[in-house]
Amino acid sequence: MRFARFDERGSLTTIELGALRSLNAALLTARYELQSASAVWDRLQCGGDVADMHEANTTFPFYGQAVQEIASGAAAYERHVALTAWRYTAAAVVLGVTVLQRVAEAKPPLAAATVEELCQEPTLGRLHEALSVPVADLLPERPHHSAVPNEREDTARRWARVRDGVDHAMELVVEIAADEEAAHPRTKDEAAGCLLTEHCPPHTDPVYHGVLEPLFKLAEEVPFDISRIIKSR
C-alpha cells in the first residue's frame, strides 16, 4: 500500500508528516523482506523433507547437513527481520493513532520531542492503549454513494482483534519468563511495560506470531485515515 497524499501546507506539521512517512517506508521495507525471508525458510523446510527421503538408504548425509546448516541461518534471519518489522510497525501504529486522534479532536500539533519519542518501539501496554482508541468513531462518514456497508463495525472489529492479539502476546511474555525462571515479568501488568523485541528468545515460539501481519495492515491504513479526516473539513 502506498503512503497517503498530504498537502504540505495542511493540518500536519513537518515533523509529524516526516515521521509518519519514514516509519511507513521502514515498515514496508521490513514487511517485504520478511515475506522474502519466510519464503526462503519454507523452501528449506521442503528441502529438508526431500533430504530425509534421499538419504534414507545412503551413508552419506551431506545433503541433509547442508540444508540444516543453511536453514539454521535462514531461521535466525527471519526472526531478526520480524523483530525489526515489529519495532517499526508498532511505532507507526502508536504515532499514527496519536496524530489521528489529535487531528480528529482539533488539538495542537505534537511537540518535536513527543514525535521523536513515539517513533521508538512502544511497550506492549502502550501499543495496547493505542489499539484501544476508538478509531472507527473518529473517522468521518463516507459519502453515501461510496459508503462501505457496516464500515464502522468492521473497522472496530479489526482493531479489537489486533488488540486481543497484543493482549495474548503479553500473556506469552509472562509464560516465557516463568519457563526461563526469570525474575521479570511475572504479571501481565509487568509485561505491559516490556518491549516485545526484548522478550522473544530465539529458542521460543515467536511472541509476535499471529499479531504482526494484521498490525502491518493497520499501520498502513492509519495515514489514509488521517488524510480522510483532514479532507472532510
C-alpha positions as CSV (number, residue, x, y, z in Angstrom):
1,M,0.0,0.0,0.0
2,R,1.3,3.5,-0.9
3,F,1.6,6.3,1.6
4,A,-1.3,8.7,1.7
5,R,-1.1,12.0,-0.1
6,F,-0.9,15.1,2.1
7,D,-0.8,18.8,1.4
8,E,2.5,20.0,2.9
9,R,0.6,23.1,4.0
10,G,-2.1,21.1,5.6
11,S,-3.0,20.1,9.2
12,L,0.1,18.1,9.9
13,T,3.4,19.7,10.9
14,T,6.6,18.9,9.0
15,I,7.9,16.7,11.8
16,E,4.6,14.8,12.2
17,L,4.4,14.1,8.4
18,G,8.1,13.3,8.1
19,A,7.9,10.8,11.0
20,L,4.8,9.1,9.6
21,R,6.4,8.8,6.1
22,S,9.7,7.5,7.5
23,L,8.1,4.8,9.6
24,N,5.9,3.8,6.8
25,A,8.8,3.3,4.5
26,A,10.7,1.4,7.2
27,L,7.8,-1.0,7.9
28,L,7.1,-1.6,4.3
29,T,10.7,-2.5,3.6
30,A,10.8,-4.8,6.6
31,R,7.5,-6.4,5.6
32,Y,8.7,-7.2,2.1
33,E,12.0,-8.5,3.4
34,L,10.1,-10.7,5.9
35,Q,8.0,-12.1,3.1
36,S,11.2,-13.0,1.3
37,A,12.9,-14.5,4.4
38,S,9.8,-16.6,5.1
39,A,9.7,-17.9,1.5
40,V,13.4,-19.0,1.9
41,W,12.6,-20.7,5.2
42,D,9.6,-22.5,3.7
43,R,11.7,-23.7,0.7
44,L,14.4,-25.0,3.0
45,Q,11.8,-26.9,5.1
46,C,10.7,-28.6,1.9
47,G,14.4,-29.3,1.0
48,G,14.8,-30.9,4.4
49,D,11.9,-33.3,3.7
50,V,13.4,-34.2,0.4
51,A,16.8,-34.8,2.0
52,D,15.3,-37.1,4.6
53,M,13.9,-39.3,1.8
54,H,17.0,-39.0,-0.4
55,E,19.3,-40.1,2.4
56,A,17.2,-42.9,3.9
57,N,19.2,-45.5,2.1
58,T,22.6,-43.9,2.0
59,T,25.5,-43.5,4.4
60,F,26.4,-40.0,3.1
61,P,24.4,-37.3,5.0
62,F,25.9,-34.3,3.3
63,Y,22.7,-33.2,1.5
64,G,20.8,-33.0,4.8
65,Q,23.6,-31.4,6.6
66,A,23.9,-28.6,4.1
67,V,20.1,-28.0,4.2
68,Q,20.2,-27.9,8.1
69,E,23.1,-25.5,8.2
70,I,21.5,-23.1,5.8
71,A,18.1,-23.4,7.4
72,S,19.6,-22.5,10.8
73,G,20.9,-19.2,9.4
74,A,17.6,-18.6,7.5
75,A,15.5,-19.1,10.6
76,A,17.7,-16.7,12.6
77,Y,17.5,-14.1,9.8
78,E,13.7,-14.5,9.5
79,R,13.3,-13.8,13.2
80,H,15.7,-10.9,13.1
81,V,13.7,-9.3,10.2
82,A,10.4,-10.0,12.0
83,L,11.5,-8.3,15.2
84,T,12.8,-5.3,13.2
85,A,9.5,-5.2,11.4
86,W,7.7,-5.3,14.7
87,R,9.7,-2.4,16.1
88,Y,8.9,0.0,13.2
89,T,5.3,-1.2,12.7
90,A,4.3,-0.9,16.3
91,A,5.8,2.6,16.4
92,A,3.9,3.5,13.2
93,V,0.6,2.4,14.8
94,V,1.2,4.3,18.0
95,L,2.4,7.5,16.3
96,G,-0.3,7.3,13.7
97,V,-3.1,6.8,16.2
98,T,-1.8,9.7,18.3
99,V,-1.7,12.0,15.3
100,L,-5.1,10.8,14.1
101,Q,-6.7,11.5,17.4
102,R,-5.2,14.9,17.8
103,V,-6.3,15.9,14.3
104,A,-9.8,14.5,14.8
105,E,-10.2,16.4,18.1
106,A,-8.6,19.6,16.7
107,K,-5.8,19.6,19.3
108,P,-2.5,21.4,18.9
109,P,0.3,19.7,16.9
110,L,2.6,17.3,18.7
111,A,5.9,18.7,20.1
112,A,9.0,17.5,18.3
113,A,10.2,15.7,21.4
114,T,6.9,13.9,21.6
115,V,7.1,12.8,18.0
116,E,10.6,11.5,18.4
117,E,9.6,9.5,21.5
118,L,6.6,8.0,19.7
119,C,8.9,6.8,16.9
120,Q,10.6,4.4,19.3
121,E,9.3,0.9,19.8
122,P,6.4,1.2,22.2
123,T,5.9,-1.1,25.2
124,L,3.2,-3.8,24.7
125,G,1.0,-1.8,27.1
126,R,1.4,1.4,25.1
127,L,0.6,-0.4,21.9
128,H,-2.5,-1.9,23.5
129,E,-3.6,1.6,24.6
130,A,-3.2,2.9,21.0
131,L,-5.3,0.0,19.7
132,S,-8.0,0.8,22.2
133,V,-8.6,4.2,20.8
134,P,-12.0,4.2,19.0
135,V,-10.6,5.0,15.6
136,A,-13.7,3.9,13.9
137,D,-15.7,6.5,15.7
138,L,-13.2,9.2,14.9
139,L,-13.4,8.7,11.2
140,P,-15.9,10.8,9.2
141,E,-18.8,9.1,7.4
142,R,-18.1,8.4,3.7
143,P,-20.3,10.0,1.1
144,H,-23.5,7.9,0.7
145,H,-22.6,6.8,-2.9
146,S,-19.3,5.4,-1.8
147,A,-20.2,4.1,1.6
148,V,-19.0,0.7,2.7
149,P,-21.7,-1.4,4.4
150,N,-21.0,-1.7,8.1
151,E,-17.7,0.0,7.8
152,R,-17.5,1.3,11.3
153,E,-18.3,-2.1,12.8
154,D,-15.8,-3.8,10.5
155,T,-13.1,-1.3,11.5
156,A,-13.8,-1.7,15.2
157,R,-13.7,-5.5,14.9
158,R,-10.4,-5.5,13.1
159,W,-8.8,-3.2,15.7
160,A,-10.2,-5.2,18.5
161,R,-8.7,-8.4,17.1
162,V,-5.3,-6.9,16.9
163,R,-5.7,-5.5,20.4
164,D,-6.6,-9.0,21.6
165,G,-3.5,-10.3,19.9
166,V,-1.3,-7.9,21.8
167,D,-3.1,-8.9,25.0
168,H,-2.2,-12.5,24.2
169,A,1.4,-11.5,23.5
170,M,1.6,-10.1,27.0
171,E,0.4,-13.4,28.4
172,L,3.1,-15.2,26.4
173,V,5.8,-12.9,27.6
174,V,4.8,-13.8,31.2
175,E,4.8,-17.5,30.3
176,I,8.3,-17.3,28.7
177,A,9.6,-15.5,31.8
178,A,8.3,-18.3,34.0
179,D,9.7,-21.0,31.8
180,E,13.1,-19.2,31.8
181,E,12.9,-18.7,35.5
182,A,13.3,-15.0,35.0
183,A,12.6,-12.6,37.8
184,H,10.7,-10.2,35.4
185,P,8.0,-10.0,34.2
186,R,5.8,-12.1,36.5
187,T,2.5,-10.5,35.9
188,K,0.6,-9.2,32.9
189,D,0.9,-5.6,34.3
190,E,4.6,-6.0,34.3
191,A,4.6,-7.5,30.8
192,A,2.7,-4.4,29.6
193,G,5.8,-2.4,30.4
194,C,8.0,-4.6,28.3
195,L,9.3,-4.3,24.7
196,L,8.4,-7.3,22.7
197,T,11.8,-7.4,20.9
198,E,13.5,-7.9,24.3
199,H,11.2,-10.8,25.4
200,C,11.2,-13.0,22.3
201,P,14.1,-15.5,22.9
202,P,15.3,-17.3,19.7
203,H,14.6,-20.8,21.2
204,T,10.9,-20.0,21.9
205,D,7.9,-19.7,19.6
206,P,7.7,-16.1,18.2
207,V,5.6,-13.9,20.5
208,Y,4.6,-11.8,17.5
209,H,3.1,-14.8,15.7
210,G,-0.5,-14.0,14.6
211,V,-0.2,-10.3,15.5
212,L,2.4,-8.8,13.2
213,E,0.6,-9.4,9.9
214,P,-2.7,-7.7,10.9
215,L,-0.6,-5.0,12.7
216,F,1.0,-4.3,9.3
217,K,-2.4,-3.6,7.8
218,L,-3.4,-1.2,10.5
219,A,-0.1,0.7,10.3
220,E,-0.6,1.1,6.5
221,E,-4.2,2.3,6.9
222,V,-3.7,4.9,9.6
223,P,-2.1,7.6,7.3
224,F,-5.0,7.2,4.9
225,D,-7.4,7.6,7.8
226,I,-5.7,10.8,8.9
227,S,-5.9,12.1,5.3
228,R,-9.6,11.2,5.3
229,I,-10.2,13.3,8.4
230,I,-8.3,16.2,7.0
231,K,-10.1,16.2,3.7
232,S,-13.5,16.1,5.4
233,R,-13.0,19.6,6.8
